Amino acid sequence: MSIVRTLHARGSDERGSALVISMVAMSLMLMLGLATLSMTDQQTRQSGVERVREASFNLAEGALQQQSFLLGGRGWPRIASDALPETCTLSSDPGVAANARCPTPASLVTAAGTGAFDEVDVKSGATWSTKVRDNSAVNNQVYTGAIDSPSVARYDANGDGFIWVKSTATVGTKTRTLVALLKRDPIPIFFPKAVLTAGALTIGQGGQPGVITSDATTKPVVRCPSYGSPCADYEPAKPKKDSQITPDSVVYDPSFPNRLPATTVQQLRDSAVLYTSCPTVEQLHGMLMVELPSDGMNCSYLSNEVYNPPPSDPGMIIFTRGSFELRGTAQYYGALLHLNEGMRDAGASPAPQPCVTINGTNNIFGGIIVEGKCGAYINGSARLSYAPNSLNFSVTGVAGLVQNTWRELPPS
């Protein structure tokens, strides 16, 4: 009986049960803690990956925006000499680094932390690149792999005012790629509605009437005291003979200021196709600026073409120095502008060659402006007709994104 009572007593003894319960509870809490720690660690890693992906996206978008900004104004690549490099990137290649149309590496990512996208992850070996390619009928509204082809022009070769830009950025192991079609947005500018302004005017043609035709709203302006050679040499109205200028009225004002303010001239410089020698006769379409190195140079053209006919945009031929002569039977819609930066004076002795000469049977529909004291000469059977609609001009503004063309390619 004593053995039975001993076993019964030991079975009813609860000492040590708390230890067992504590061990079980601690095991459960440890398992829960490890699970929570694992989940937190995984979320931290995912957050880090997402942060890196966002950093690469921000860098790619920043490079795209800066590339778009640089393509505005005079940066728009209009001719082959404006072509961008195969790829603009963070490169030691002098041809890339010196190209004003490529994004500036220092403004995006720098080791010193002064760039716009110098985040913690970006500083650690981040890279970026941009590509510019002309659009075509195939890739005008939908991105294609043509933008990666080195054979596609890296400027606006078709002249329609649209180009593709691709931007790629890599941060860590994450790469983001964006593409967008850019449009050259024109901005209307003030351009004087004037049939003719010059330092002197000479009309040959043996007294043929109606050489210059204007209306009541504008009169030819000559920067000299009064009618008479060499200041204003033309045939006014006579009995039984009409004037060479219709209506027969000219403004004589030696102190008449330049027609174009410096701000407008700069806008034209930023938008016109630049030539440092005489362009070809085929290149006289559109807006172009000819910056000859010397006032002694002359660009003379014999042409039978029709330039900038409606409804196309009017053209403008801008000379900074030298002289311009148009012969033949051409029709020109737009403005002939000579800035006379060499300060030539038609009244000087001996009188220099006129800055602008219209000869043959050419017809100019628009206006002629010669700044300063330099002169304009109209001879043969040429005609100048005031056409205000041919004096409406726009210059290049920002390069804006075309709606519904911005997109991100699949990220890595």
C-alpha angles and dihedrals in degrees: 000000000000090000092052091048090050093051091046091051093049092048092054094048110107098187112132096023091109089059091055092049091048092051092050091047092048090050091052092047091047091051091048091047093050090049091050091047091050091049092048092049091050091049090048090053091047090049090051092050091048090048091053091047090050091047091053090047092051091049092049091048091047092052090048092050093048091047089052091049093050091051091058123094114000090351092079106115102232104158137030093265088060093056116134123230119274087261131004108216147140091291142149089216104122091213090059099036093051096046108110091204094062122086113263111249092211092059094055110036129002134170088229091059096243097119124103093246102039097137122157094262095040094059091061102083099307116170134195139181140180132204129198122200134168119252124237140185087276100050103024099114104008124057114242134176088262089096089068094051115104089208094067114094115262092214138048093287097164092048095226095126097249131109136164123239124195122192126191129183131180124198115177105321095332122098125188123189127195130184132188139169112237126209126204102234114209122218118204113236134194112262121175115259096222132136094211139351122174144139090248138004130211124180118185123174097113096274100309108168127238098030090142115033121189137149138240093278098062135032131187111267121211121186097224135093101254149333116306144089130323091012100050115000112175140110113267123199116300134178107294091000130089124224123261086236119061116230092028098236132111130179113227112197122149091191096050105136127232111285096227125056119224092253092058091046090054091049089053091049090052093052107034124090104252124228125179093191134033110301119224121265089253091056095061092095121104125003116330136164121209114202106187116189094228140036088224093069122098129197110204125183134191106197141159095185130120109235123206097342117190135300087035119085115278118254134231129205110199123191121187097186140358122036138291127214128184119193134169129048101306126147115215125191112196140031135320107208127184115185094193093211089169089063095233114185119212090200095056119111116274091027112232125231112283115264093230125030125182114192141162116030098317121150119210115196107192124028148301123228123185113179123218124001099324118116144234123223126198118187143158113024095322120140135203115201122185109238113172093189088061090058098061107110138175131197131209116277127174123334100244129197115253111238116260094010098093111097144149120238117223108291124233 
